[in-house]
Amino acid sequence: MKTLLLLFLFFCPDIAHAYLDPGTGSYILQVLLAVVIGGLFSIKVFWKKIKALFIRSATKENKDKE
């Protein structure tokens, strides 16, 4: 708990001598959208492998129960 409080105080200073221009917000939005869309595209590309992984594990569990 003390570590969490210490990290919070470290990353949230009282006074910040910084300037964020309007372009920073749009850049952060672009990065977040790229991460989400890239993740969705990766899932789409590898969907058959992901699905096969879960089907194999389910069939193994059913065989073990019998």
MARBA-3410 file (N, C-alpha, C, O; in Angstrom, 1 decimal):
66
0.8,-1.2,0.0,0.0,0.0,0.0,0.9,1.3,0.0,0.6,2.2,-0.7 ~ 2.0,1.2,0.8,2.8,2.4,0.8,3.5,2.6,-0.5,3.7,3.8,-0.9 ~ 3.8,1.5,-1.2,4.4,1.6,-2.5,3.5,2.3,-3.5,3.9,3.2,-4.3 ~ 2.2,1.9,-3.5,1.2,2.5,-4.4,1.1,4.0,-4.1,1.0,4.8,-5.1 ~ 1.1,4.4,-2.9,1.0,5.8,-2.5,2.2,6.6,-3.0,2.1,7.7,-3.5
3.3,6.0,-2.8,4.6,6.6,-3.2,4.6,6.8,-4.7,5.1,7.8,-5.2 ~ 4.2,5.8,-5.5,4.1,5.9,-6.9,3.1,7.0,-7.4,3.4,7.7,-8.3 ~ 2.0,7.0,-6.7,1.0,8.1,-7.0,1.6,9.5,-6.8,1.4,10.3,-7.6 ~ 2.3,9.6,-5.7,2.8,11.0,-5.4,4.0,11.3,-6.4,4.2,12.5,-6.7 ~ 4.7,10.3,-6.8,5.8,10.5,-7.8,5.2,10.9,-9.1,5.8,11.8,-9.8
4.2,10.3,-9.6,3.7,10.5,-10.9,2.6,11.7,-11.0,2.3,12.1,-12.1 ~ 2.2,12.2,-9.8,1.2,13.3,-9.8,1.7,14.4,-8.9,1.3,14.6,-7.8 ~ 2.7,15.2,-9.5,3.3,16.3,-8.7,2.3,17.4,-8.5,1.3,17.5,-9.3 ~ 2.5,18.2,-7.5,1.6,19.3,-7.2,1.7,20.4,-8.3,0.7,20.9,-8.8 ~ 2.9,20.7,-8.7,3.1,21.8,-9.7,3.8,21.1,-10.9,4.8,20.5,-10.8
3.2,21.4,-12.1,3.8,20.9,-13.3,4.1,22.1,-14.2,3.3,22.8,-14.6 ~ 5.4,22.2,-14.5,5.9,23.3,-15.4,5.9,22.7,-16.8,7.0,22.5,-17.3 ~ 4.8,22.6,-17.4,4.7,22.0,-18.7,3.6,22.6,-19.5,2.7,23.3,-19.0 ~ 3.7,22.5,-20.8,2.7,23.0,-21.7,2.3,21.9,-22.7,3.1,21.3,-23.3 ~ 1.0,21.7,-22.8,0.5,20.8,-23.8,-0.3,21.5,-24.8,-1.3,22.1,-24.5
0.2,21.5,-26.0,-0.5,22.2,-27.1,-1.7,21.4,-27.6,-1.8,20.2,-27.3 ~ -2.6,22.0,-28.3,-3.8,21.3,-28.8,-3.5,20.0,-29.7,-4.2,19.1,-29.7 ~ -2.3,20.0,-30.3,-1.9,18.9,-31.1,-1.6,17.7,-30.3,-1.7,16.5,-30.8 ~ -1.2,17.8,-29.1,-0.9,16.7,-28.2,-2.1,15.8,-28.0,-2.0,14.6,-28.0 ~ -3.3,16.4,-27.7,-4.5,15.6,-27.5,-4.8,14.8,-28.7,-5.2,13.6,-28.6
-4.7,15.4,-29.9,-5.0,14.6,-31.1,-4.0,13.5,-31.4,-4.4,12.5,-31.9 ~ -2.8,13.8,-31.0,-1.7,12.8,-31.2,-2.0,11.6,-30.3,-1.9,10.4,-30.7 ~ -2.4,11.8,-29.0,-2.7,10.8,-28.1,-3.9,10.0,-28.6,-3.9,8.8,-28.5 ~ -4.9,10.7,-29.1,-6.1,10.0,-29.7,-5.7,9.1,-30.8,-6.2,8.0,-31.0 ~ -4.8,9.6,-31.7,-4.4,8.8,-32.8,-3.6,7.6,-32.4,-3.8,6.5,-33.0
-2.8,7.7,-31.4,-2.0,6.5,-30.9,-3.0,5.5,-30.3,-2.8,4.3,-30.6 ~ -3.9,6.0,-29.5,-4.9,5.0,-28.9,-5.7,4.3,-30.0,-5.9,3.1,-29.9 ~ -6.2,5.1,-31.0,-6.9,4.4,-32.0,-6.1,3.4,-32.8,-6.6,2.4,-33.2 ~ -4.8,3.8,-33.1,-3.9,2.9,-33.8,-3.7,1.6,-33.0,-3.7,0.5,-33.6 ~ -3.6,1.7,-31.7,-3.4,0.5,-30.8,-4.7,-0.4,-30.9,-4.6,-1.6,-31.0
-5.8,0.2,-30.8,-7.1,-0.5,-30.8,-7.3,-1.2,-32.1,-7.6,-2.4,-32.2 ~ -7.2,-0.4,-33.2,-7.4,-1.0,-34.6,-6.3,-2.0,-34.9,-6.7,-3.0,-35.5 ~ -5.1,-1.8,-34.5,-4.1,-2.8,-34.7,-4.3,-4.1,-34.0,-4.1,-5.2,-34.5 ~ -4.8,-4.0,-32.7,-5.2,-5.2,-32.0,-6.3,-5.9,-32.6,-6.3,-7.1,-32.7 ~ -7.4,-5.2,-33.1,-8.5,-5.8,-33.7,-8.1,-6.5,-35.0,-8.5,-7.6,-35.3
-7.2,-5.9,-35.8,-6.7,-6.5,-37.0,-5.9,-7.7,-36.7,-6.0,-8.7,-37.5 ~ -5.1,-7.7,-35.7,-4.3,-8.9,-35.3,-5.2,-10.0,-34.9,-4.9,-11.2,-35.3 ~ -6.3,-9.7,-34.2,-7.2,-10.8,-33.8,-7.9,-11.3,-35.1,-8.1,-12.5,-35.2 ~ -8.2,-10.5,-36.0,-8.9,-10.9,-37.3,-7.9,-11.8,-38.0,-8.4,-12.9,-38.5 ~ -6.7,-11.5,-38.1,-5.7,-12.2,-38.9,-5.5,-13.6,-38.3,-5.4,-14.6,-39.0
-5.3,-13.6,-37.0,-5.0,-14.9,-36.3,-6.2,-15.6,-35.6,-6.1,-16.4,-34.8 ~ -7.4,-15.2,-36.1,-8.7,-15.7,-35.4,-8.7,-17.3,-35.5,-9.1,-17.9,-34.5 ~ -8.4,-17.9,-36.6,-8.5,-19.3,-36.7,-7.5,-20.0,-35.7,-7.9,-21.0,-35.1 ~ -6.3,-19.5,-35.6,-5.4,-20.0,-34.6,-5.9,-19.9,-33.2,-5.7,-20.8,-32.4 ~ -6.4,-18.7,-32.9,-6.9,-18.4,-31.5,-8.1,-19.4,-31.2,-8.2,-20.0,-30.2
-9.0,-19.5,-32.2,-10.2,-20.4,-32.0,-9.7,-21.9,-31.9,-10.3,-22.6,-31.0 ~ -8.7,-22.3,-32.7,-8.2,-23.7,-32.6,-7.6,-23.9,-31.2,-7.7,-25.0,-30.7 ~ -7.0,-22.9,-30.7,-6.3,-23.1,-29.4,-7.4,-23.4,-28.3,-7.2,-24.3,-27.5 ~ -8.5,-22.7,-28.3,-9.5,-22.9,-27.3,-10.3,-24.2,-27.6,-10.7,-24.9,-26.6 ~ -10.5,-24.6,-28.8,-11.2,-25.8,-29.2,-10.3,-27.0,-28.7,-10.9,-28.0,-28.2
-9.0,-27.0,-29.0,-8.1,-28.1,-28.6,-8.1,-28.2,-27.0,-8.2,-29.4,-26.6 ~ -8.1,-27.1,-26.3,-8.1,-27.2,-24.9,-9.4,-27.8,-24.3,-9.4,-28.5,-23.4 ~ -10.5,-27.4,-25.0,-11.8,-27.9,-24.5,-12.0,-29.4,-24.9,-12.5,-30.2,-24.0 ~ -11.5,-29.9,-26.0,-11.6,-31.3,-26.3,-10.6,-32.1,-25.4,-11.0,-33.3,-25.1 ~ -9.5,-31.6,-25.1,-8.6,-32.3,-24.1,-9.3,-32.5,-22.8,-9.2,-33.5,-22.2
-10.0,-31.4,-22.3,-10.6,-31.5,-21.0,-11.8,-32.6,-21.1,-11.9,-33.3,-20.1 ~ -12.5,-32.6,-22.2,-13.6,-33.6,-22.3,-13.0,-35.0,-22.4,-13.6,-35.9,-21.8 ~ -11.9,-35.2,-23.0,-11.3,-36.6,-23.1,-10.7,-37.0,-21.8,-10.8,-38.2,-21.4 ~ -10.2,-36.0,-21.0,-9.7,-36.3,-19.7,-10.8,-36.7,-18.7,-10.5,-37.6,-17.8 ~ -11.9,-36.2,-18.9,-13.1,-36.5,-18.0,-13.6,-37.9,-18.2,-14.1,-38.5,-17.3
-13.5,-38.3,-19.5,-14.1,-39.7,-19.8,-13.2,-40.8,-19.4,-13.6,-41.9,-19.6
END
